[in-house]
Amino acid sequence: MAPTAPTDVVLLGSTGSIGTQALEVIDAAAEGAYRVRALAAGGGNLELLAEQAVTHRVPVVAVATGDAGDVARLRDLLADEVARAAGDVTVPQVLAGPDAATELAGSLAGTPAGRRAVVLNGITGSVGLAPTLAALRSGATLALANKESLVVGGALVRQAQQRPGQVVPVDSEHSAIAQALRSGRHEKGMTSPVVTGRTEVRRIILTASGGPFRGRTRRELAGVTPAQALAHPTWAMGPVVTINSSTMVNKGLELVEAHLLFDVPAEDVVVVVHPQSVVHSMVEFHDGSTIAQASPPDMRLPIALGLTWPERAEHVATPCRWDAPTAWTFEPLDEEVFPAVALARQAAAASPTHPAVLNAANEQCVAAFLAGRLAYLDIVGVVEEVLAAHPHPAGAALLLEDVLGAEDWARARADELIARRA
C-alpha cells in the first residue's frame, strides 16, 4: 500500500543504518510512491553513496567532508555509476562541507500541492541539529531519527516547528509512544495526534533491551573492551549508538527526547528492561490502562511510519507470531550499575543546556573509549563530572549560540578529564 499522496524525500545519513533501511522501505513501496530528492552522508562510504544516488536517480548529494580529494573521488564514483546504469541518468550535483546537509534539509520548501514533503534525519550526533531546524523551517515533515538534535536543542526545535505533528519520531521507542498516544487524549507535545482539552496520560514507560551487559555488576564491567560493548544482542546499529546502548546513555537520551517530544515531565518517564525488544514502549493512562506497541525488532517499521504518518504502509516487516508459545519479561533498571538514565533525568530538569552538555561530553568519551584512551566505566564517570561542573545559565531565551557554546565547553572539559585518566 502506498501513501495516499506521493512523497518527496530528502534522506540525511543515507549510508548509515537508518538511511540504508529507509531506502529498503522506499524500494519495496509501489512505483511512484516516493521520489528521493536528495541524499546526504558523512563521507565515510563514498562508494555506497554514489551507488545509492544513481540507483534512485537523485539529482543532488551532499557530503560533510570538505576534503577536495574526497569530493573529486565522489564525482568520479558517480560518473562511473552513471556509465554502468541503464536508461537516461545524469550525474548528480555534489554539495560538500559541514553545511551541505543543512542546505539539503531545507530544499523541499515549495513542494507542489498534492505531494508530501518529508526530511528523514538519520544523522548521528549533535551535528544533526542544524539540518533538523532547516527542515522544520522549510515546512516539510521531519521524520526524526537523530535524537541528539532534539536533546541538544529541544527549545530551538520547538520554536522552529510550524504545525502540530510536523515532527514524527523514528526511534522505535518514540514511534511506539506516538502510536500508543492515539488511544487517549493528550493535547501537549510536538507529535500530539489529537488536540483536546484534557490530558489522560499518567506516565510514559520506555523499554530497554538491557544491552550486552544486562545483569552484570560494576566490577564485572571494569575491563569491558570496545568489541564486547559493540556486540549488541538485539539491534544492529552504528558504533556510537551501540556503545550508548551498552552504557544506557542512549536510553537516557531517549528519556530526554520523550520528555521534549510529548511534553511529559522527565520524572514521569520511566525505564524498564525488556530483553526481547518486542514491546517498544508503553503509555500508562490515568484510569490504570496501559497501551503497549509490539512488533519484531525491525527498524523498517518505525522508518516506514515516519515516512507515511499517520498512515501505515503494508508488508513492511514480518509481524509477531501469536500462535506460537512465547514469553516477554520486564524488570527494573539497575541504576547503580547503569547511572546514565538518572543523570539524563537530572540534566533535563537542570536547564535547557544541560542535556547538550551531557550529549557532547558523552560523544567525546565514546570516541576516546573506541580509540583505547578511556576505560569503559569512565565514559559515564566523565560525563557525570562534566555535568556537575556546568553552570546553570541565566533564564534568558535559548539561542543557537548558547547551545553551541555549551557543547564546546563540554567537549573541552571532557577532553581535559579524559587526558587525566589516560
Secondary structure by P-SEA (a helix, b strand, c coil): ccccbbbbbbbcccccaaaaaaaaaaaacccccccccccccccccaaaaaaaaaaacccbbbbccccaaaaaaaaaaaaaaaaaccccccbbbbbbccaaaaaaaaccccccccbbbbbbcccccccaaaaaaaaaaacccccccaaaaaaacaaaaaaacccccccccccaaaaaaaaaacccccccccccccccccccccbbbbbbccccccccccccccccccccccccccccccaaaaaaaaaaaaaaaaaaaaaaacccccccbbbbbbccccccbbbbccccbbbbbbbcccaaaaaaaaaccccccccccccccccccbbbbbbbbcccccaaaaaaaaaaacccaaaaaaaaaaaaaaaaaaacccccccaaaaaaaaaaaccccccccccaaaaaaaaaaaaaaaaaaaaaac
